[in-house]
């Protein structure tokens, strides 16, 4: 994953994980330093995650979570009732500052990330 992040020119200022085992294992691959948040738990409200992200005042945050929560969060960020086939290990970039909707820049599936 570190090579994929480097290829995508990503340098996250913060990595957030749900705190569940598989998400934490994935976050640890990206970096040994990550923070857990209940806002990424599968049962959490995507709006709570958006509120938390806005409060950080950071530009580059990597989220490691679960479906369908991440799909709902993507829909919230893009301001559209869309369905995203977000596979395990996929990486997605959405530019969103303090206002929504954000802009989908790209999505990299695990198969393409090899």
Backbone as JSON Lines, residues from 0, in Angstrom:
{"i":0,"aa":"X","n":[0.82,-1.19,0.0],"ca":[0.0,0.0,0.0],"c":[0.86,1.25,0.0]}
{"i":1,"aa":"X","n":[2.0,1.23,0.69],"ca":[2.85,2.42,0.73],"c":[3.31,2.8,-0.67]}
{"i":2,"aa":"X","n":[3.65,1.78,-1.5],"ca":[4.07,2.05,-2.87],"c":[2.93,2.66,-3.67]}
{"i":3,"aa":"X","n":[1.71,2.16,-3.47],"ca":[0.55,2.7,-4.16],"c":[0.3,4.14,-3.74]}
{"i":4,"aa":"X","n":[0.4,4.42,-2.45],"ca":[0.22,5.79,-1.97],"c":[1.28,6.72,-2.58]}
{"i":5,"aa":"X","n":[2.51,6.22,-2.67],"ca":[3.58,7.03,-3.26],"c":[3.32,7.28,-4.74]}
{"i":6,"aa":"X","n":[2.89,6.24,-5.47],"ca":[2.57,6.39,-6.89],"c":[1.45,7.38,-7.11]}
{"i":7,"aa":"X","n":[0.49,7.39,-6.21],"ca":[-0.65,8.3,-6.32],"c":[-0.3,9.69,-5.78]}
{"i":8,"aa":"X","n":[0.96,9.86,-5.37],"ca":[1.44,11.12,-4.83],"c":[0.64,11.55,-3.6]}
{"i":9,"aa":"X","n":[0.36,10.58,-2.72],"ca":[-0.39,10.86,-1.5],"c":[0.55,10.92,-0.32]}
{"i":10,"aa":"X","n":[0.37,11.89,0.48],"ca":[1.13,12.06,1.7],"c":[0.16,12.53,2.77]}
{"i":11,"aa":"X","n":[-0.62,11.56,3.34],"ca":[-1.65,11.97,4.29],"c":[-1.06,12.62,5.54]}
{"i":12,"aa":"X","n":[-1.73,13.68,5.98],"ca":[-1.36,14.33,7.23],"c":[-1.91,13.56,8.43]}
{"i":13,"aa":"X","n":[-2.96,12.8,8.18],"ca":[-3.63,12.04,9.22],"c":[-4.23,10.79,8.61]}
{"i":14,"aa":"X","n":[-4.12,9.68,9.3],"ca":[-4.76,8.43,8.9],"c":[-5.74,8.06,10.0]}
{"i":15,"aa":"X","n":[-7.01,7.92,9.62],"ca":[-8.05,7.54,10.56],"c":[-8.54,6.14,10.24]}
{"i":16,"aa":"X","n":[-8.73,5.33,11.27],"ca":[-9.22,3.97,11.13],"c":[-10.42,3.78,12.06]}
{"i":17,"aa":"X","n":[-11.23,2.79,11.74],"ca":[-12.41,2.51,12.56],"c":[-12.06,1.93,13.92]}
{"i":18,"aa":"X","n":[-10.88,1.37,14.05],"ca":[-10.51,0.72,15.3],"c":[-10.81,-0.78,15.28]}
{"i":19,"aa":"X","n":[-11.53,-1.23,14.27],"ca":[-11.76,-2.67,14.14],"c":[-10.51,-3.31,13.54]}
{"i":20,"aa":"X","n":[-10.28,-4.57,13.89],"ca":[-9.02,-5.25,13.6],"c":[-8.56,-5.12,12.15]}
{"i":21,"aa":"X","n":[-9.4,-5.48,11.2],"ca":[-8.99,-5.48,9.79],"c":[-8.65,-4.07,9.3]}
{"i":22,"aa":"X","n":[-9.43,-3.09,9.71],"ca":[-9.15,-1.71,9.31],"c":[-7.83,-1.23,9.92]}
{"i":23,"aa":"X","n":[-7.59,-1.57,11.17],"ca":[-6.33,-1.18,11.8],"c":[-5.13,-1.85,11.14]}
{"i":24,"aa":"X","n":[-5.29,-3.1,10.72],"ca":[-4.21,-3.79,10.01],"c":[-3.9,-3.08,8.69]}
{"i":25,"aa":"X","n":[-4.94,-2.67,7.98],"ca":[-4.75,-1.95,6.73],"c":[-4.12,-0.59,6.97]}
{"i":26,"aa":"X","n":[-4.59,0.13,7.97],"ca":[-4.02,1.44,8.29],"c":[-2.54,1.31,8.66]}
{"i":27,"aa":"X","n":[-2.17,0.25,9.35],"ca":[-0.78,0.04,9.75],"c":[0.12,-0.21,8.55]}
{"i":28,"aa":"X","n":[-0.44,-0.76,7.47],"ca":[0.34,-0.95,6.25],"c":[0.69,0.4,5.64]}
{"i":29,"aa":"X","n":[-0.25,1.32,5.7],"ca":[-0.02,2.66,5.15],"c":[0.97,3.44,6.01]}
{"i":30,"aa":"X","n":[0.87,3.26,7.32],"ca":[1.76,3.97,8.24],"c":[1.62,3.36,9.63]}
{"i":31,"aa":"X","n":[2.7,3.36,10.37],"ca":[2.61,2.85,11.74],"c":[1.84,3.81,12.64]}
{"i":32,"aa":"X","n":[1.69,5.04,12.19],"ca":[1.0,6.05,13.0],"c":[-0.39,6.33,12.41]}
{"i":33,"aa":"X","n":[-1.4,5.93,13.12],"ca":[-2.77,6.22,12.72],"c":[-3.6,6.4,13.96]}
{"i":34,"aa":"X","n":[-4.76,6.98,13.8],"ca":[-5.67,7.27,14.91],"c":[-6.98,6.55,14.66]}
{"i":35,"aa":"X","n":[-7.57,6.01,15.7],"ca":[-8.88,5.38,15.54],"c":[-9.98,6.39,15.88]}
{"i":36,"aa":"X","n":[-11.12,6.19,15.25],"ca":[-12.27,7.05,15.51],"c":[-13.56,6.24,15.4]}
{"i":37,"aa":"X","n":[-14.47,6.42,16.33],"ca":[-15.76,5.73,16.22],"c":[-16.59,6.23,15.04]}
{"i":38,"aa":"X","n":[-16.22,7.36,14.45],"ca":[-16.95,7.88,13.3],"c":[-16.79,7.01,12.06]}
{"i":39,"aa":"X","n":[-15.82,6.08,12.08],"ca":[-15.62,5.17,10.96],"c":[-16.19,3.78,11.21]}
{"i":40,"aa":"X","n":[-16.81,3.57,12.35],"ca":[-17.44,2.27,12.6],"c":[-18.59,2.05,11.62]}
{"i":41,"aa":"X","n":[-18.85,0.81,11.25],"ca":[-19.92,0.54,10.28],"c":[-21.29,1.08,10.66]}
{"i":42,"aa":"X","n":[-21.55,1.23,11.95],"ca":[-22.86,1.71,12.42],"c":[-22.92,3.23,12.59]}
{"i":43,"aa":"X","n":[-21.82,3.92,12.35],"ca":[-21.76,5.36,12.57],"c":[-22.51,6.13,11.48]}
{"i":44,"aa":"X","n":[-22.92,7.34,11.83],"ca":[-23.58,8.23,10.88],"c":[-22.49,8.92,10.03]}
{"i":45,"aa":"X","n":[-22.54,8.81,8.71],"ca":[-21.53,9.47,7.86],"c":[-21.42,10.97,8.13]}
{"i":46,"aa":"X","n":[-22.5,11.62,8.53],"ca":[-22.45,13.05,8.83],"c":[-21.52,13.33,10.01]}
{"i":47,"aa":"X","n":[-21.44,12.42,10.97],"ca":[-20.53,12.6,12.11],"c":[-19.07,12.57,11.64]}
{"i":48,"aa":"X","n":[-18.77,11.71,10.68],"ca":[-17.41,11.65,10.14],"c":[-17.06,12.95,9.43]}
{"i":49,"aa":"X","n":[-17.98,13.49,8.67],"ca":[-17.76,14.77,7.99],"c":[-17.51,15.88,9.01]}
{"i":50,"aa":"X","n":[-18.29,15.92,10.07],"ca":[-18.1,16.92,11.12],"c":[-16.71,16.78,11.74]}
{"i":51,"aa":"X","n":[-16.3,15.55,12.02],"ca":[-14.97,15.32,12.59],"c":[-13.86,15.77,11.64]}
{"i":52,"aa":"X","n":[-13.99,15.45,10.37],"ca":[-12.96,15.83,9.4],"c":[-12.84,17.34,9.27]}
{"i":53,"aa":"X","n":[-13.96,18.03,9.23],"ca":[-13.92,19.49,9.12],"c":[-13.23,20.11,10.33]}
{"i":54,"aa":"X","n":[-13.36,19.5,11.48],"ca":[-12.77,20.07,12.7],"c":[-11.25,19.92,12.74]}
{"i":55,"aa":"X","n":[-10.67,19.06,11.89],"ca":[-9.22,18.85,11.9],"c":[-8.46,19.97,11.21]}
{"i":56,"aa":"X","n":[-9.09,20.66,10.26],"ca":[-8.43,21.68,9.45],"c":[-7.23,21.13,8.69]}
{"i":57,"aa":"X","n":[-7.27,19.85,8.35],"ca":[-6.22,19.22,7.56],"c":[-6.69,19.04,6.12]}
{"i":58,"aa":"X","n":[-5.74,19.02,5.2],"ca":[-6.08,18.88,3.78],"c":[-6.05,17.45,3.28]}
{"i":59,"aa":"X","n":[-5.2,16.61,3.85],"ca":[-5.0,15.26,3.32],"c":[-5.2,14.22,4.43]}
{"i":60,"aa":"X","n":[-6.37,13.59,4.41],"ca":[-6.71,12.6,5.42],"c":[-7.03,11.29,4.72]}
{"i":61,"aa":"X","n":[-6.42,10.21,5.18],"ca":[-6.68,8.87,4.66],"c":[-7.63,8.18,5.62]}
{"i":62,"aa":"X","n":[-8.74,7.65,5.09],"ca":[-9.74,6.96,5.91],"c":[-9.67,5.46,5.62]}
{"i":63,"aa":"X","n":[-9.7,4.66,6.67],"ca":[-9.73,3.21,6.53],"c":[-10.96,2.71,7.29]}
{"i":64,"aa":"X","n":[-11.92,2.2,6.53],"ca":[-13.18,1.82,7.15],"c":[-13.82,0.64,6.47]}
{"i":65,"aa":"X","n":[-15.13,0.64,6.45],"ca":[-15.9,-0.54,6.03],"c":[-17.09,-0.13,5.16]}
{"i":66,"aa":"X","n":[-17.55,-1.09,4.4],"ca":[-18.78,-0.92,3.64],"c":[-19.94,-1.42,4.5]}
{"i":67,"aa":"X","n":[-21.1,-0.87,4.39],"ca":[-21.51,0.16,3.43],"c":[-21.25,1.59,3.92]}
{"i":68,"aa":"X","n":[-20.66,1.74,5.12],"ca":[-20.44,3.07,5.69],"c":[-19.65,3.98,4.75]}
{"i":69,"aa":"X","n":[-18.52,3.48,4.2],"ca":[-17.73,4.33,3.33],"c":[-18.49,4.73,2.07]}
{"i":70,"aa":"X","n":[-19.29,3.83,1.54],"ca":[-20.11,4.16,0.37],"c":[-21.1,5.26,0.68]}
{"i":71,"aa":"X","n":[-21.72,5.2,1.85],"ca":[-22.65,6.26,2.27],"c":[-21.91,7.58,2.47]}
{"i":72,"aa":"X","n":[-20.69,7.5,3.01],"ca":[-19.9,8.71,3.22],"c":[-19.51,9.34,1.88]}
{"i":73,"aa":"X","n":[-19.14,8.51,0.92],"ca":[-18.81,9.01,-0.42],"c":[-20.01,9.73,-1.02]}
{"i":74,"aa":"X","n":[-21.18,9.13,-0.88],"ca":[-22.41,9.74,-1.38],"c":[-22.64,11.1,-0.72]}
{"i":75,"aa":"X","n":[-22.42,11.18,0.59],"ca":[-22.57,12.46,1.31],"c":[-21.59,13.49,0.78]}
{"i":76,"aa":"X","n":[-20.31,13.1,0.61],"ca":[-19.3,14.05,0.15],"c":[-19.6,14.57,-1.25]}
{"i":77,"aa":"X","n":[-20.12,13.71,-2.1],"ca":[-20.39,14.11,-3.48],"c":[-21.76,14.75,-3.65]}
{"i":78,"aa":"X","n":[-22.56,14.72,-2.59],"ca":[-23.87,15.35,-2.64],"c":[-24.79,14.69,-3.65]}
{"i":79,"aa":"X","n":[-24.65,13.37,-3.8],"ca":[-25.44,12.65,-4.79],"c":[-25.83,11.28,-4.26]}
{"i":80,"aa":"X","n":[-27.05,10.85,-4.56],"ca":[-27.46,9.51,-4.12],"c":[-26.89,8.45,-5.06]}
{"i":81,"aa":"X","n":[-25.58,8.21,-4.93],"ca":[-24.92,7.27,-5.83],"c":[-24.53,6.01,-5.08]}
{"i":82,"aa":"X","n":[-24.25,4.98,-5.83],"ca":[-23.76,3.72,-5.28],"c":[-22.35,3.52,-5.82]}
{"i":83,"aa":"X","n":[-21.4,3.28,-4.93],"ca":[-20.01,3.08,-5.33],"c":[-19.62,1.65,-5.0]}
{"i":84,"aa":"X","n":[-19.09,0.94,-5.98],"ca":[-18.61,-0.42,-5.75],"c":[-17.21,-0.3,-5.16]}
{"i":85,"aa":"X","n":[-17.16,-0.08,-3.85],"ca":[-15.92,0.2,-3.13],"c":[-15.35,-1.1,-2.59]}
{"i":86,"aa":"X","n":[-14.44,-1.7,-3.32],"ca":[-13.85,-2.99,-2.95],"c":[-12.83,-2.82,-1.83]}
{"i":87,"aa":"X","n":[-12.6,-3.91,-1.1],"ca":[-11.56,-3.9,-0.07],"c":[-10.23,-3.53,-0.72]}
{"i":88,"aa":"X","n":[-9.54,-2.59,-0.1],"ca":[-8.24,-2.18,-0.6],"c":[-8.29,-1.08,-1.65]}
{"i":89,"aa":"X","n":[-9.47,-0.62,-2.02],"ca":[-9.58,0.46,-3.0],"c":[-9.15,1.78,-2.39]}
{"i":90,"aa":"X","n":[-8.68,2.68,-3.22],"ca":[-8.27,4.02,-2.79],"c":[-9.05,5.01,-3.65]}
{"i":91,"aa":"X","n":[-9.6,6.01,-3.01],"ca":[-10.44,6.98,-3.68],"c":[-10.03,8.37,-3.23]}
{"i":92,"aa":"X","n":[-9.95,9.3,-4.17],"ca":[-9.65,10.69,-3.78],"c":[-10.85,11.57,-4.08]}
{"i":93,"aa":"X","n":[-11.31,12.24,-3.04],"ca":[-12.36,13.24,-3.17],"c":[-11.82,14.53,-2.54]}
{"i":94,"aa":"X","n":[-11.88,15.6,-3.3],"ca":[-11.48,16.91,-2.77],"c":[-12.72,17.57,-2.21]}
{"i":95,"aa":"X","n":[-12.71,17.83,-0.92],"ca":[-13.83,18.49,-0.25],"c":[-13.26,19.33,0.89]}
{"i":96,"aa":"X","n":[-13.52,20.58,0.84],"ca":[-13.06,21.47,1.91],"c":[-14.16,21.56,2.95]}
{"i":97,"aa":"X","n":[-14.5,22.76,3.34],"ca":[-15.52,22.95,4.36],"c":[-16.93,22.85,3.8]}
{"i":98,"aa":"X","n":[-17.08,23.02,2.5],"ca":[-18.39,22.99,1.87],"c":[-18.55,21.75,1.01]}
{"i":99,"aa":"X","n":[-19.76,21.28,0.91],"ca":[-20.08,20.15,0.05],"c":[-20.94,20.65,-1.1]}
{"i":100,"aa":"X","n":[-20.96,20.02,-2.24],"ca":[-20.35,18.72,-2.52],"c":[-18.87,18.84,-2.84]}
{"i":101,"aa":"X","n":[-18.19,17.71,-2.68],"ca":[-16.79,17.6,-3.05],"c":[-16.67,17.19,-4.5]}
{"i":102,"aa":"X","n":[-15.44,17.0,-4.94],"ca":[-15.16,16.6,-6.32],"c":[-14.41,15.28,-6.32]}
{"i":103,"aa":"X","n":[-14.96,14.3,-7.01],"ca":[-14.28,13.02,-7.17],"c":[-13.13,13.22,-8.15]}
{"i":104,"aa":"X","n":[-11.91,12.96,-7.71],"ca":[-10.73,13.13,-8.56],"c":[-10.35,11.81,-9.24]}
{"i":105,"aa":"X","n":[-10.33,10.71,-8.45],"ca":[-10.01,9.42,-9.02],"c":[-10.34,8.31,-8.04]}
{"i":106,"aa":"X","n":[-10.4,7.09,-8.57],"ca":[-10.6,5.88,-7.74],"c":[-9.69,4.81,-8.31]}
{"i":107,"aa":"X","n":[-8.97,4.15,-7.43],"ca":[-8.04,3.09,-7.81],"c":[-8.5,1.81,-7.15]}
{"i":108,"aa":"X","n":[-8.84,0.83,-7.96],"ca":[-9.28,-0.45,-7.44],"c":[-8.07,-1.29,-7.04]}
{"i":109,"aa":"X","n":[-8.26,-2.28,-6.17],"ca":[-7.12,-3.11,-5.75],"c":[-6.42,-3.78,-6.93]}
{"i":110,"aa":"X","n":[-7.17,-4.21,-7.91],"ca":[-6.56,-4.87,-9.07],"c":[-5.62,-3.93,-9.82]}
{"i":111,"aa":"X","n":[-5.98,-2.67,-9.95],"ca":[-5.12,-1.69,-10.63],"c":[-3.97,-1.23,-9.78]}
{"i":112,"aa":"X","n":[-4.07,-1.39,-8.47],"ca":[-3.05,-0.91,-7.55],"c":[-1.85,-1.84,-7.46]}
{"i":113,"aa":"X","n":[-1.93,-3.02,-8.04],"ca":[-0.83,-3.99,-7.96],"c":[0.43,-3.49,-8.6]}
